[in-house]
Amino acid sequence: MKFSSALVAVTAVTVVSSHPILSTRKSLPPNCSAQNESAAAGAAYFITNEPDGNFIVGSDIGADGKLTFKHATWAGGRGAHGVTDPIGPDGLFSQGSIKIAGQSVFTVNAGSNTVAMFSIDSKDPAKLRMVGQPVSTGGEFPMSVTISKQSGQVCVLNGGKVNGVNCFKQDPRLGLIQMSDTQRSLNLNQTTPPSGPPGTTSHIIFNEDGTQLLASVKGVPPAGGFIASWAVDPTSGSLSAEFIKSGSPQGGGLPFSMTVIPGKDAILATDPGGGFDIFNFKAGKQASSTAVPITGQIATCWSSFSKATGNFYLTDIGTSQVTEVNVDNNLNGTIVNQYPQGNASSTIDNDIADINGKDFLYVMAPGKQSVMVLSLDAPGKTTPVQQFSFQDAASKAGIKTSTNNLQGMTVFVG
């Protein structure tokens, strides 16, 4: 993805077919296994998002925060890439294509219009088992998924010609089951696959108390984008019939990822139109918003929050840089520090894991076919821990990865 200035344990697996997408799991050859099952503190996952078969790549997280390639699991469908010129990384134009909740992993298959649920092996967390079968998202080009911390409700954001949101309940045997009265349209004039990044959907999350479902939509300059919010019924999980639109602030216009600002009924939204925006929902049903510029940014689109440092970490695909941001009690945002990740790393999705009381940041860098691992030592201070290059290990396991299709980052700690 590129904005213009205007903007994939060694386990014996029976392969049921010679076609890779019919194998439920790919395992490393014995000489590529670097850790025993009991050595992992957790696992990190991303998706290959390949049109001929989407795989979840699971890597062990060691006690030192470092990653080791372990398993690749078929996600149950195909990946896809949005229409953009020139073609580049971030094919889904989104954050949240794969997410963790409890002992489960959820991911979208954008080229199959499905979402799938997986259980995490308690003794080998990089190893996943599909629960039930992938289910239709009720729309086209699903690109982001979220799970309510309060109810476990799973909701998906569709970004194609048939766009909007749809929600499911979890069943430990059957997987995902459609919920009634939760499919809602955004009424966007889009295509499948969508053309963008401007004018496309970006991210779906629940607010902190689970009473609102939020979806971000980028604008098409000079028109600004918006955050759509639906009220969530606390008993049934149904959504309000219509969404409330909270527009982008002046100086923004392309709201992308959304990260909850703890305790504030507010979110930080990255915005490649300038830096990041803060949307304050305490102001009423329609949020007020302010824009904070990041000097020299090109496309700041992904974000996560560290409980240890109290700060947010934003990634820019254009500058290949991590920007640390603080938001104070009055919802004023400031830049704390910036951390270059190497030219042409094309840093996109990121997530944070607490390993033995210390936070580590995991950043997908498709330009290097790597995950960048940083130790978050203190506010304003990080230490590079690892550039985890996964391409060779994935290739040996029979998994195709390509710079333009790699997507997502989510972490599990047992």
C-alpha positions as CSV (number, residue, x, y, z in Angstrom):
1,M,0.0,0.0,0.0
2,K,1.2,3.5,-0.8
3,F,-0.5,6.8,-0.2
4,S,0.2,9.7,-2.5
5,S,1.0,13.1,-1.2
6,A,-2.6,14.4,-1.9
7,L,-2.3,10.4,-0.6
8,V,3.5,-18.3,7.1
9,A,7.2,-29.0,16.3
10,V,7.8,-30.8,14.2
11,T,4.7,-32.8,13.8
12,A,3.9,-35.7,11.5
13,V,1.0,-34.4,9.4
14,T,-1.0,-36.5,6.9
15,V,-1.4,-34.4,3.8
16,V,-4.8,-35.1,2.4
17,S,-4.0,-33.7,-1.0
18,S,-1.0,-32.5,-3.0
19,H,-2.6,-29.1,-3.3
20,P,-1.3,-27.0,-0.4
21,I,-4.6,-25.3,0.6
22,L,-6.1,-28.7,1.4
23,S,-3.5,-29.4,4.1
24,T,-4.7,-28.2,7.5
25,R,-1.2,-27.6,8.8
26,K,2.3,-27.4,7.5
27,S,5.2,-28.4,9.8
28,L,8.9,-27.7,9.8
29,P,11.4,-30.3,8.8
30,P,13.2,-31.7,11.9
31,N,16.3,-29.7,11.3
32,C,14.4,-26.5,11.4
33,S,12.8,-26.9,14.8
34,A,14.6,-24.6,17.3
35,Q,12.5,-25.0,20.4
36,N,10.8,-27.7,22.3
37,E,7.1,-27.4,23.0
38,S,7.6,-26.4,26.6
39,A,10.1,-23.6,25.8
40,A,7.6,-21.2,24.3
41,A,6.2,-18.3,26.5
42,G,3.6,-17.7,23.8
43,A,3.1,-17.3,20.1
44,A,2.9,-14.7,17.4
45,Y,0.7,-15.1,14.3
46,F,0.2,-13.4,10.9
47,I,-1.4,-14.4,7.7
48,T,0.1,-15.0,4.2
49,N,-3.0,-13.7,2.5
50,E,-2.1,-15.5,-0.7
51,P,-4.8,-15.7,-3.4
52,D,-4.1,-19.4,-4.0
53,G,-4.3,-20.3,-0.3
54,N,-4.2,-18.2,2.9
55,F,-2.1,-19.6,5.8
56,I,-1.7,-18.6,9.4
57,V,2.0,-18.6,10.3
58,G,2.6,-19.3,14.0
59,S,5.9,-18.6,15.6
60,D,7.1,-19.4,19.2
61,I,7.8,-16.5,21.4
62,G,10.8,-17.3,23.7
63,A,11.3,-16.0,27.2
64,D,13.6,-13.4,25.8
65,G,10.8,-12.2,23.4
66,K,12.5,-13.6,20.3
67,L,10.6,-15.5,17.6
68,T,11.1,-18.9,16.1
69,F,9.1,-20.2,13.1
70,K,7.0,-23.2,14.2
71,H,3.8,-24.0,12.3
72,A,1.7,-22.9,9.4
73,T,-2.0,-23.6,9.4
74,W,-4.4,-23.3,6.5
75,A,-6.8,-20.5,7.2
76,G,-9.7,-22.2,5.3
77,G,-9.8,-20.0,2.3
78,R,-8.0,-17.6,0.0
79,G,-6.4,-14.2,0.4
80,A,-6.8,-11.2,-1.8
81,H,-5.3,-7.8,-2.6
82,G,-7.1,-4.6,-3.0
83,V,-6.8,-2.6,-6.2
84,T,-4.1,0.1,-6.0
85,D,-1.5,1.6,-8.3
86,P,1.4,0.9,-7.8
87,I,0.7,-2.5,-6.1
88,G,2.4,-2.8,-2.7
89,P,2.2,-4.2,0.8
90,D,-0.9,-4.0,3.0
91,G,-3.1,-5.7,0.5
92,L,-6.2,-5.6,2.8
93,F,-5.8,-1.8,3.5
94,S,-6.5,-2.8,7.2
95,Q,-5.6,-3.6,10.7
96,G,-7.0,-6.6,12.6
97,S,-7.1,-9.3,9.9
98,I,-6.1,-11.8,12.6
99,K,-6.9,-11.5,16.3
100,I,-6.6,-13.5,19.5
101,A,-9.2,-13.8,22.2
102,G,-8.6,-16.2,25.1
103,Q,-7.5,-19.6,23.7
104,S,-8.8,-18.9,20.2
105,V,-7.5,-17.2,17.0
106,F,-9.8,-15.7,14.4
107,T,-8.9,-14.6,10.9
108,V,-10.4,-13.4,7.7
109,N,-10.1,-15.0,4.2
110,A,-10.6,-11.9,2.0
111,G,-10.7,-13.9,-1.3
112,S,-13.3,-16.3,0.0
113,N,-15.5,-13.9,1.9
114,T,-15.1,-16.0,5.1
115,V,-14.0,-15.8,8.7
116,A,-12.6,-18.8,10.6
117,M,-12.0,-19.8,14.2
118,F,-9.1,-21.8,15.6
119,S,-8.2,-23.2,19.0
120,I,-4.6,-22.8,20.4
121,D,-2.8,-25.9,21.6
122,S,-2.0,-25.3,25.3
123,K,1.3,-27.2,25.1
124,D,2.4,-25.8,21.7
125,P,0.8,-22.4,21.2
126,A,2.0,-21.9,17.6
127,K,-0.1,-24.9,16.7
128,L,-3.7,-24.3,15.8
129,R,-6.8,-26.4,15.1
130,M,-9.7,-25.2,13.1
131,V,-13.0,-25.2,15.1
132,G,-15.9,-26.0,12.8
133,Q,-15.6,-24.6,9.3
134,P,-15.1,-21.1,7.9
135,V,-18.3,-19.2,7.7
136,S,-19.5,-16.5,5.3
137,T,-19.1,-13.0,6.5
138,G,-22.3,-12.0,4.7
139,G,-20.3,-9.5,2.6
140,E,-17.3,-9.2,0.4
141,F,-13.6,-8.7,1.0
142,P,-13.6,-9.2,4.8
143,M,-10.5,-7.4,6.1
144,S,-10.7,-7.0,9.9
145,V,-12.1,-8.9,12.9
146,T,-12.7,-8.1,16.5
147,I,-13.9,-9.9,19.7
148,S,-15.8,-8.4,22.6
149,K,-14.0,-8.8,25.9
150,Q,-17.3,-8.7,27.7
151,S,-19.4,-11.2,25.7
152,G,-17.0,-13.0,23.2
153,Q,-19.1,-11.7,20.3
154,V,-17.1,-11.8,17.1
155,C,-17.6,-9.1,14.5
156,V,-16.2,-8.7,11.0
157,L,-15.7,-5.7,8.8
158,N,-16.4,-6.3,5.0
159,G,-14.8,-3.8,2.6
160,G,-15.9,-4.8,-0.9
161,K,-18.9,-4.0,-3.0
162,V,-21.1,-5.6,-0.2
163,N,-19.6,-3.8,2.7
164,G,-20.4,-3.3,6.4
165,V,-20.3,-5.4,9.6
166,N,-21.6,-8.7,10.7
167,C,-21.4,-10.6,14.0
168,F,-21.1,-14.2,15.2
169,K,-21.2,-16.2,18.5
170,Q,-18.5,-18.7,19.4
171,D,-19.3,-22.4,19.8
172,P,-16.4,-24.7,21.1
173,R,-17.5,-27.5,18.7
174,L,-19.2,-25.8,15.7
175,G,-17.0,-22.7,15.6
176,L,-18.7,-19.4,14.5
177,I,-22.5,-19.1,14.3
178,Q,-24.3,-16.2,12.8
179,M,-26.0,-13.9,15.2
180,S,-29.3,-12.4,14.4
181,D,-29.8,-8.7,13.9
182,T,-26.2,-7.8,13.5
183,Q,-25.6,-7.4,9.8
184,R,-25.3,-3.8,9.0
185,S,-24.3,-1.9,5.8
186,L,-21.9,1.0,5.5
187,N,-23.5,1.9,2.1
188,L,-20.1,2.6,0.6
189,N,-19.7,2.8,-3.2
190,Q,-16.9,0.3,-3.5
191,T,-15.8,-2.7,-5.7
192,T,-14.6,-6.2,-5.0
193,P,-11.7,-6.2,-4.4
194,P,-11.9,-2.6,-3.2
195,S,-10.0,0.3,-4.8
196,G,-7.9,2.3,-2.5
197,P,-6.5,2.9,0.0
198,P,-8.5,6.1,0.1
199,G,-12.3,5.4,0.3
200,T,-11.9,2.0,1.9
201,T,-12.8,0.5,5.3
202,S,-9.9,0.0,7.7
203,H,-10.5,-1.5,11.1
204,I,-13.2,-2.8,13.5
205,I,-13.1,-2.8,17.3
206,F,-15.4,-2.7,20.3
207,N,-15.1,0.2,22.6
208,E,-13.7,-0.4,26.1
209,D,-16.9,-1.4,27.8
210,G,-18.3,-3.3,24.8
211,T,-21.3,-1.1,24.4
212,Q,-20.3,0.2,21.0
213,L,-19.0,-1.4,17.8
214,L,-16.8,0.9,15.8
215,A,-15.6,0.8,12.2
216,S,-13.2,3.2,10.5
217,V,-13.5,4.4,7.0
218,K,-10.9,6.4,5.1
219,G,-11.9,9.5,3.2
220,V,-11.2,10.4,-0.4
221,P,-9.5,13.8,-0.3
222,P,-10.6,16.4,-0.1
223,A,-13.6,14.7,1.6
224,G,-12.8,13.3,5.0
225,G,-13.3,9.8,6.5
226,F,-15.3,8.8,9.5
227,I,-15.8,6.4,12.4
228,A,-19.1,4.5,12.3
229,S,-20.5,3.4,15.7
230,W,-23.4,1.0,16.4
231,A,-24.9,0.5,19.9
232,V,-24.6,-3.1,21.1
233,D,-27.5,-4.6,23.0
234,P,-26.1,-5.9,26.3
235,T,-28.4,-9.0,26.3
236,S,-28.7,-10.1,22.6
237,G,-25.6,-8.5,21.1
238,S,-27.8,-7.0,18.3
239,L,-26.7,-3.8,16.8
240,S,-28.6,-0.5,16.4
241,A,-30.3,-0.2,13.1
242,E,-28.3,2.7,11.9
243,F,-24.7,3.8,12.7
244,I,-23.7,7.2,14.0
245,K,-21.0,8.9,11.9
246,S,-18.2,10.8,13.6
247,G,-16.2,12.7,11.0
248,S,-12.4,13.2,10.8
249,P,-11.0,16.4,12.2
250,Q,-9.4,19.1,10.2
251,G,-5.8,18.1,9.5
252,G,-6.8,14.4,9.2
253,G,-9.2,12.6,6.9
254,L,-8.1,9.0,6.6
255,P,-8.8,7.2,9.9
256,F,-7.1,3.8,9.8
257,S,-6.4,1.8,12.9
258,M,-8.2,2.4,16.2
259,T,-6.8,1.8,19.6
260,V,-8.7,2.3,22.8
261,I,-7.4,5.0,25.2
262,P,-7.9,3.3,28.5
263,G,-10.4,4.8,30.9
264,K,-11.3,7.7,28.6
265,D,-14.2,6.6,26.3
266,A,-11.9,7.6,23.5
267,I,-9.8,6.1,20.8
268,L,-6.5,7.0,19.0
269,A,-6.9,6.5,15.3
270,T,-3.9,6.6,13.0
271,D,-4.3,8.8,10.1
272,P,-2.0,8.8,7.0
273,G,-3.5,12.1,6.1
274,G,-1.3,13.7,8.8
275,G,-0.4,11.6,11.8
276,F,-3.1,10.5,14.2
277,D,-6.5,11.6,15.5
278,I,-8.1,11.4,18.9
279,F,-11.9,10.7,18.9
280,N,-13.6,11.6,22.2
281,F,-16.9,9.7,22.6
282,K,-17.6,11.4,26.0
283,A,-18.8,14.4,24.0
284,G,-21.9,12.5,23.1
285,K,-23.1,9.9,20.6
286,Q,-21.1,11.7,17.9
287,A,-17.5,11.9,18.9
288,S,-15.5,15.1,18.9
289,S,-12.0,14.8,17.3
290,T,-8.7,16.4,17.1
291,A,-5.7,15.8,14.7
292,V,-2.1,15.5,15.8
293,P,0.5,15.8,13.1
294,I,3.6,13.6,12.8
295,T,6.3,15.6,11.0
296,G,7.7,13.7,8.0
297,Q,5.2,10.9,8.2
298,I,4.1,9.3,4.9
299,A,1.5,6.7,5.9
300,T,1.0,6.1,9.6
301,C,-1.7,3.4,9.6
302,W,-1.2,0.9,12.5
303,S,-1.2,1.1,16.3
304,S,-1.1,-0.7,19.6
305,F,-0.9,0.2,23.3
306,S,1.6,-0.8,26.0
307,K,0.3,-1.1,29.5
308,A,3.9,-1.2,30.8
309,T,4.9,2.2,29.3
310,G,1.4,3.7,29.1
311,N,2.1,4.8,25.5
312,F,1.0,4.0,22.0
313,Y,3.2,2.6,19.2
314,L,2.3,3.6,15.6
315,T,3.9,2.3,12.4
316,D,4.4,4.0,9.1
317,I,4.7,1.9,5.9
318,G,6.3,4.8,4.0
319,T,9.1,5.8,6.5
320,S,9.5,2.3,8.0
321,Q,9.4,3.9,11.4
322,V,7.8,3.3,14.8
323,T,6.5,6.4,16.5
324,E,5.8,6.3,20.3
325,V,2.9,8.5,21.4
326,N,1.6,9.6,24.8
327,V,-2.0,10.7,25.4
328,D,-2.5,12.6,28.6
329,N,-5.5,12.8,30.9
330,N,-6.9,15.6,28.9
331,L,-6.6,13.6,25.6
332,N,-3.7,15.7,24.3
333,G,-1.4,13.6,22.2
334,T,2.4,14.2,21.9
335,I,5.2,12.4,20.1
336,V,7.6,10.8,22.7
337,N,10.2,9.2,20.4
338,Q,10.7,7.6,17.0
339,Y,12.5,4.3,16.1
340,P,13.6,3.7,12.5
341,Q,13.3,0.0,11.4
342,G,15.4,0.1,8.3
343,N,14.8,1.5,4.8
344,A,12.2,-0.3,2.8
345,S,11.0,-2.5,5.8
346,S,7.5,-1.3,5.0
347,T,6.3,-1.6,8.6
348,I,2.6,-2.4,8.9
349,D,0.6,-4.4,11.5
350,N,1.9,-4.5,15.1
351,D,1.0,-6.0,18.5
352,I,2.4,-6.0,22.0
353,A,3.1,-9.0,24.3
354,D,3.9,-9.0,28.0
355,I,6.6,-11.6,28.5
356,N,7.6,-12.2,32.1
357,G,6.5,-8.7,33.1
358,K,8.2,-6.9,30.1
359,D,6.4,-5.6,27.0
360,F,7.7,-6.5,23.6
361,L,6.5,-4.9,20.3
362,Y,6.1,-7.2,17.2
363,V,6.0,-5.3,13.9
364,M,5.2,-7.0,10.6
365,A,7.8,-5.7,8.0
366,P,6.8,-7.3,4.7
367,G,9.5,-5.3,2.8
368,K,12.1,-7.4,4.6
369,Q,9.9,-10.5,5.0
370,S,10.5,-10.1,8.7
371,V,9.0,-9.3,12.0
372,M,10.8,-6.6,13.9
373,V,10.9,-7.3,17.7
374,L,11.5,-4.4,20.1
375,S,11.8,-4.4,23.9
376,L,9.8,-1.6,25.4
377,D,12.1,-0.7,28.2
378,A,10.5,2.4,29.5
379,P,8.6,5.4,28.1
380,G,10.7,6.9,25.4
381,K,13.2,3.9,25.3
382,T,13.1,0.8,23.2
383,T,15.8,-1.8,22.4
384,P,15.9,-3.7,19.1
385,V,15.8,-7.4,20.0
386,Q,15.5,-9.3,16.7
387,Q,14.8,-9.0,13.0
388,F,13.0,-12.3,12.6
389,S,13.3,-13.3,8.9
390,F,10.8,-16.0,8.2
391,Q,10.9,-16.4,4.4
392,D,13.4,-19.2,4.2
393,A,11.8,-21.3,7.0
394,A,8.4,-20.7,5.4
395,S,9.7,-21.8,2.0
396,K,11.2,-25.0,3.5
397,A,7.8,-25.8,5.0
398,G,6.1,-25.3,1.6
399,I,4.5,-22.0,2.4
400,K,4.5,-19.1,0.0
401,T,5.0,-15.6,1.4
402,S,5.2,-12.5,-0.7
403,T,5.9,-8.9,0.3
404,N,2.7,-7.5,-1.2
405,N,0.3,-10.0,0.5
406,L,1.6,-10.5,4.0
407,Q,-0.8,-9.1,6.6
408,G,-1.7,-9.0,10.3
409,M,0.0,-9.4,13.6
410,T,-1.4,-10.8,16.8
411,V,0.2,-12.3,19.9
412,F,-0.7,-14.9,22.5
413,V,0.9,-15.4,25.9
414,G,-0.2,-18.5,27.9
